Amino acid sequence: MVRTAQAITDAAQVSAKAVAETAAEKAAKAAARKETQTATEPVIATQQKLDEQFSALEKTQQALEQSFAELRQQQEALQAQQKSLQDMQNSLEERQADVEEQTPESRFYQRAAKLVEKGASVEDLMKDCEIPRNEAELLISLHRRD
């Protein structure tokens, strides 16, 4: 019986030792978890701040890309307008050169032709354009044929 009691005592000691080791392991794991949690909290907070900053930067990038797209469209519109204005300027320069090449007599007859188109009479042409009657009659008959 002494042996049995000794075996029971030995078994109880081993069991108590195992329980104590398990409790110590649990305490060590809990302490390690707490230490890990304490160490990772600043990392997590930093990661969250970085995520927020990254999100803000992405929004800024999108806004800038939109602004650049609008600027490109405006630039294209301005280039088209500039080309149109250049074409108009070229046309006006050609017309001015044509007008400068005309003789005073041709300008005079152009004025008379416009008056005829507006319905001027022979007397009106003779008076306004200082042309003889036969030229006034000729202009009227030519323009009425057209």
Secondary structure by P-SEA (a helix, b strand, c coil): caaaaaaaaaaaaaaaaaaaaaaaaaaaaaaaaaaaaaaaaaaaaaaaaaaaaaaaaaaaaaaaaaaaaaaaaaaaaaaaaaaaaaaaaaaaaaaaaaaaaccaaaaaaaaaaaaaaacccaaaaaaaccccaaaaaaaaaaaaac
